[in-house]
């Protein structure tokens, strides 16, 4: 192992210093989806979408306002700021890339792949996400890649027996 790699404590310190938590990511996506579907999002809508209490949503959204991910107008409608829009797009892109890789390349059932993608999405860097997208496109769209995926799926069956 190279000596110039970060220690695990450095990695976790870096992770803990991220302004957007995993739960905040879910709030951003909920607001984005609600605004796309209905044209508006309120605290009650977000709470209902996430299956939490209005009080819990209120506390979390206050922290997100303070971090400038969202804003609320005089009618109590929620909006993503430019920072929130960028974060939501990054999260959605990461989730989609991970889902495609886990489901289509690794052959994991879609519901498990979606859950795993959700767990991983905020942990990996933009660079890694971009490379996963490129690799997945390459392997899925390449005839040799498709053949390798098929062989890999067959080999998985022989291991599970």
C-alpha positions as CSV (number, residue, x, y, z in Angstrom):
1,X,0.0,0.0,0.0
2,X,1.3,3.5,-0.9
3,X,2.3,5.7,2.0
4,X,0.8,8.8,0.5
5,X,-2.8,7.5,0.6
6,X,-5.1,9.1,3.2
7,X,-5.5,7.3,6.4
8,X,-9.0,6.1,7.3
9,X,-9.4,8.8,9.8
10,X,-8.6,11.4,7.2
11,X,-11.2,9.9,4.9
12,X,-13.9,10.0,7.6
13,X,-13.0,13.5,8.7
14,X,-13.4,14.6,5.1
15,X,-16.7,12.7,4.9
16,X,-18.0,14.3,8.1
17,X,-17.1,17.8,6.8
18,X,-19.4,17.5,3.8
19,X,-22.2,20.1,3.9
20,X,-24.8,17.7,2.5
21,X,-25.8,14.7,4.6
22,X,-27.5,11.6,3.3
23,X,-30.8,12.6,4.7
24,X,-30.5,16.1,3.3
25,X,-30.0,14.5,-0.1
26,X,-33.4,12.8,0.3
27,X,-35.0,16.1,1.2
28,X,-33.5,17.8,-1.9
29,X,-34.7,15.0,-4.2
30,X,-38.2,15.0,-2.6
31,X,-38.5,18.8,-3.1
32,X,-37.2,18.5,-6.7
33,X,-39.6,15.6,-7.5
34,X,-42.6,17.4,-5.9
35,X,-41.9,20.6,-7.7
36,X,-41.6,18.7,-11.0
37,X,-44.8,16.6,-10.4
38,X,-47.0,19.3,-8.8
39,X,-45.3,22.6,-9.5
40,X,-44.9,23.2,-5.7
41,X,-43.5,21.7,-2.5
42,X,-44.4,22.5,1.1
43,X,-43.0,21.1,4.3
44,X,-46.1,18.9,4.7
45,X,-45.7,17.5,1.2
46,X,-42.0,16.7,1.8
47,X,-42.8,15.0,5.2
48,X,-45.5,12.9,3.6
49,X,-43.2,11.9,0.7
50,X,-40.4,10.9,3.1
51,X,-42.7,9.2,5.6
52,X,-41.7,11.4,8.5
53,X,-43.4,13.9,10.8
54,X,-43.9,17.5,9.8
55,X,-41.8,18.5,12.8
56,X,-38.8,16.4,11.8
57,X,-39.1,17.8,8.3
58,X,-39.2,21.4,9.6
59,X,-36.1,20.9,11.7
60,X,-34.1,19.4,8.8
61,X,-35.3,22.0,6.2
62,X,-34.3,24.8,8.6
63,X,-30.7,23.4,8.5
64,X,-30.9,23.2,4.7
65,X,-32.1,26.8,4.5
66,X,-29.1,27.9,6.7
67,X,-26.8,26.0,4.4
68,X,-28.4,27.7,1.3
69,X,-29.7,24.5,-0.3
70,X,-33.3,25.7,-0.2
71,X,-35.4,28.7,0.3
72,X,-39.0,29.3,1.4
73,X,-41.3,32.0,0.2
74,X,-43.9,34.0,2.0
75,X,-46.5,31.3,1.1
76,X,-44.3,28.6,2.7
77,X,-43.5,27.1,-0.7
78,X,-40.1,25.4,-0.9
79,X,-37.6,26.1,-3.7
80,X,-34.1,24.7,-4.4
81,X,-31.4,27.4,-4.6
82,X,-28.8,27.1,-7.4
83,X,-26.7,25.3,-4.9
84,X,-29.6,22.9,-4.2
85,X,-30.3,22.4,-7.9
86,X,-26.7,21.5,-8.5
87,X,-26.6,19.1,-5.5
88,X,-29.9,17.4,-6.6
89,X,-28.6,16.9,-10.1
90,X,-25.4,15.4,-8.8
91,X,-27.2,13.1,-6.5
92,X,-29.7,12.0,-9.2
93,X,-26.8,11.5,-11.7
94,X,-24.8,9.4,-9.2
95,X,-27.8,7.3,-8.2
96,X,-28.7,6.7,-11.9
97,X,-25.1,5.7,-12.7
98,X,-24.8,3.4,-9.7
99,X,-28.2,1.8,-10.4
100,X,-27.3,1.1,-14.0
101,X,-23.9,-0.4,-13.1
102,X,-25.2,-2.5,-10.2
103,X,-28.3,-3.7,-12.1
104,X,-27.2,-4.0,-15.7
105,X,-23.5,-4.8,-15.3
106,X,-23.5,-6.8,-12.1
107,X,-26.9,-8.2,-12.6
108,X,-28.3,-7.4,-9.2
109,X,-32.1,-7.3,-8.9
110,X,-33.4,-3.8,-9.5
111,X,-35.0,-3.2,-6.1
112,X,-31.7,-4.2,-4.4
113,X,-29.7,-2.2,-6.9
114,X,-31.8,0.9,-6.2
115,X,-31.4,0.5,-2.4
116,X,-27.6,0.0,-2.8
117,X,-27.3,2.9,-5.2
118,X,-29.1,5.1,-2.7
119,X,-26.8,4.1,0.1
120,X,-23.6,4.7,-2.0
121,X,-24.6,7.8,-4.0
122,X,-23.4,10.4,-1.6
123,X,-20.2,8.6,-0.6
124,X,-18.4,8.6,-3.9
125,X,-16.7,11.4,-5.7
126,X,-17.9,13.1,-8.8
127,X,-14.8,11.8,-10.6
128,X,-15.7,8.2,-9.7
129,X,-19.3,8.7,-10.7
130,X,-18.3,10.1,-14.0
131,X,-15.9,7.2,-14.7
132,X,-18.7,4.7,-13.7
133,X,-21.0,6.3,-16.2
134,X,-18.4,6.1,-18.9
135,X,-17.4,2.5,-18.0
136,X,-21.1,1.4,-17.9
137,X,-21.8,3.0,-21.2
138,X,-18.7,1.4,-22.7
139,X,-19.4,-2.1,-21.4
140,X,-23.2,-2.1,-22.1
141,X,-22.8,-0.7,-25.7
142,X,-19.8,-2.8,-26.7
143,X,-20.6,-6.2,-28.2
144,X,-17.6,-7.7,-26.4
145,X,-18.8,-6.0,-23.2
146,X,-22.3,-7.5,-23.6
147,X,-20.8,-10.9,-24.0
148,X,-18.7,-10.4,-20.9
149,X,-21.7,-9.3,-18.9
150,X,-23.5,-12.5,-20.0
151,X,-20.6,-14.6,-19.1
152,X,-20.3,-12.9,-15.7
153,X,-24.0,-13.5,-15.0
154,X,-23.6,-17.2,-15.9
155,X,-20.6,-17.5,-13.6
156,X,-22.6,-15.9,-10.8
157,X,-25.1,-18.7,-11.1
158,X,-22.4,-21.4,-10.8
159,X,-21.1,-19.7,-7.6
160,X,-24.5,-19.5,-6.0
161,X,-25.2,-23.3,-6.4
